Amino acid sequence: MIVATLTSEAKTRSRGRPREFDMDAALDSALRVFSKRGYHATSISDLTEAMGLASGSIYKAFKDKRGVFLAAFGRYRQLGRRRLEAMIASAETGRDKVFQMVMYYTELSYGEAGRKGCLVVGGANDFALLDEEAAAHIVTAFAADEKLMADLIRIGQADGTIPTTVDPAAAALAFLCFTKGLRVIGKTGRSREEMVSAAEAAMKLVT
């Protein structure tokens, strides 16, 4: 009788323990699904399959699908910003830094990466009018890219590689529209050559 009681208590403790999993790996899997399918077309079953988790584990860790998206979005921005800043740091002049930022998005806009799409752009479509908190995350992401581009243009003007006649704010907004547009067009199967040609043409904004 004592053994049975102890066994029952052990089972109760086991059921109460949270499931352990690699959060970063799970979110990386989730963001691939959201990027490809969009928020509304992604189901909990899509996420459980991709993340390798039971639905109960997802609800316990994230509360709902929206919670998964917001966590995956944060992870997506963190990783992307790290790669973008590394590319910018490799360039010496302001104009080259601008080009590296443009090329960062260009390289994500063809082939398999292009077909997967962009979580930020997709999120703008899904949340702009439906979810103020989620939409605010999208707006913040766009604003961060726009500010970074304006700062790079000013660096180029300071080192003489970008004309002072260029309006940093206006050019930065134009580049923002261009780079996000690249991610949309990238889902249609354009070639690298086409996308690079477009990037080179866009650089006339700072000529």
C-alpha positions in Angstrom: 0.0 0.0 0.0 2.8 2.4 0.8 4.6 1.6 -2.5 1.4 2.3 -4.4 1.0 5.7 -2.7 4.6 6.7 -3.4 4.2 5.6 -7.1 1.0 7.7 -7.4 2.8 10.8 -5.9 5.8 10.3 -8.2 3.4 10.2 -11.2 1.7 13.4 -10.0 5.1 15.2 -9.7 6.1 13.9 -13.1 2.8 15.3 -14.7 3.5 18.7 -13.0 6.9 19.1 -14.4 7.2 21.4 -17.4 8.3 19.8 -20.6 12.0 20.6 -21.5 12.9 21.5 -25.0 15.3 23.7 -27.0 13.4 27.0 -27.1 15.6 28.5 -29.9 15.3 25.4 -32.1 11.6 25.3 -31.6 11.2 29.0 -32.5 13.4 28.6 -35.5 11.0 25.9 -36.7 8.0 28.0 -36.0 9.3 31.1 -37.8 9.9 29.0 -40.9 6.2 28.0 -40.9 5.0 31.5 -40.3 7.3 33.0 -43.0 6.1 30.5 -45.6 2.4 30.3 -44.7 1.6 33.5 -43.0 0.0 33.9 -39.5 -3.6 33.2 -40.3 -2.9 30.2 -42.6 -0.7 28.6 -39.9 -2.5 26.2 -37.5 -1.5 24.8 -34.1 -1.1 21.4 -35.8 1.3 23.0 -38.3 3.3 24.3 -35.4 3.3 21.1 -33.3 4.6 19.2 -36.4 7.3 21.7 -37.2 8.4 22.4 -33.6 8.2 18.7 -32.6 6.1 19.6 -29.6 2.7 18.4 -28.3 -0.1 21.0 -28.4 -0.2 21.0 -24.6 3.5 22.0 -24.5 2.9 24.9 -26.9 0.0 26.2 -24.9 1.9 25.9 -21.7 5.0 27.7 -23.0 3.3 30.3 -25.2 -0.4 30.4 -24.2 -1.6 30.5 -27.8 -0.6 30.7 -31.5 -0.2 34.5 -31.2 2.3 33.9 -28.4 4.3 31.6 -30.5 4.3 34.2 -33.3 5.5 37.0 -31.1 8.3 34.8 -29.6 9.4 33.6 -33.1 9.3 37.2 -34.3 11.6 38.3 -31.6 14.0 35.5 -32.4 13.8 36.3 -36.1 14.7 40.0 -35.6 17.5 39.1 -33.2 19.2 36.7 -35.7 18.6 38.9 -38.7 20.0 42.0 -37.0 23.1 40.1 -36.0 23.8 39.0 -39.6 22.9 42.4 -41.0 25.3 44.3 -38.7 28.1 41.8 -39.5 27.7 42.6 -43.3 27.6 46.3 -42.6 30.7 46.1 -40.4 32.6 44.4 -43.3 32.3 47.6 -45.5 34.6 50.5 -45.1 32.8 53.5 -46.6 29.3 54.8 -45.9 28.1 54.1 -49.4 29.5 50.5 -49.3 27.6 50.0 -46.0 24.4 51.1 -47.6 25.0 48.7 -50.4 25.7 45.9 -47.9 22.4 46.6 -46.2 20.6 46.5 -49.6 22.4 43.3 -50.5 21.5 41.6 -47.2 17.8 41.8 -48.3 18.7 41.0 -51.9 20.3 37.7 -50.9 17.2 36.7 -49.1 14.9 37.4 -52.1 15.6 34.6 -54.5 15.8 30.8 -54.4 14.7 28.9 -51.3 15.1 31.9 -49.0 13.0 34.0 -51.3 10.2 31.5 -51.4 10.1 31.4 -47.6 9.3 35.0 -47.5 9.8 37.5 -44.7 8.2 37.3 -41.2 8.2 41.1 -40.8 6.6 41.8 -44.2 4.1 38.9 -43.7 3.3 40.2 -40.2 2.6 43.7 -41.6 -0.1 42.1 -43.8 -1.5 40.0 -41.1 -1.6 42.4 -38.2 -1.8 45.9 -39.5 -5.5 46.4 -38.7 -6.2 43.4 -36.4 -3.8 43.4 -33.5 -2.4 46.6 -32.1 0.3 45.0 -30.0 1.6 42.7 -32.7 1.4 45.6 -35.3 3.5 47.7 -32.9 6.3 45.1 -33.1 6.2 45.3 -36.9 6.2 49.1 -36.9 9.2 49.0 -34.6 11.1 46.6 -36.9 10.5 48.8 -39.9 11.5 51.9 -38.0 14.7 50.3 -36.9 15.7 49.4 -40.4 14.8 52.9 -41.7 16.8 54.6 -39.0 19.8 52.4 -39.6 19.7 53.2 -43.3 19.5 56.9 -42.7 22.5 56.7 -40.3 24.5 54.8 -42.9 23.7 57.4 -45.5 24.9 60.1 -43.1 28.1 58.2 -42.6 28.6 58.2 -46.4 28.0 61.9 -46.6 30.5 62.5 -43.8 33.2 60.4 -45.6 32.4 61.9 -49.0 31.1 58.7 -50.7 27.5 59.9 -50.8 26.5 63.4 -52.0 25.3 65.9 -49.4 22.4 66.7 -51.7 20.8 63.3 -50.9 18.1 63.6 -48.2 18.9 60.9 -45.7 15.3 60.5 -44.4 13.7 60.4 -47.8 16.3 58.0 -49.2 16.1 55.8 -46.2 12.3 55.5 -46.6 12.7 54.7 -50.3 15.3 52.0 -49.5 12.9 50.6 -46.8 10.1 50.3 -49.4 12.5 48.8 -51.9 14.0 46.2 -49.5 10.6 45.1 -48.2 9.3 44.9 -51.7 12.2 42.6 -52.6 11.0 40.2 -50.0 7.5 40.1 -51.6 8.8 39.7 -55.1 11.2 37.1 -53.9 8.3 34.7 -53.3 7.6 34.7 -57.0 10.8 32.9 -58.1 13.0 35.7 -59.5 16.6 34.9 -60.2 19.6 36.2 -58.3 20.8 38.1 -61.4 17.5 40.0 -61.5 17.5 40.9 -57.9 21.1 42.0 -57.9 20.4 44.2 -60.9 17.5 45.8 -59.1 19.8 46.4 -56.0 22.4 48.1 -58.1 19.7 50.3 -59.8 18.4 51.2 -56.3 21.9 52.5 -55.3 21.2 55.5 -57.7 19.2 56.9 -54.8 22.6 57.8 -53.2 24.4 58.9 -56.3 
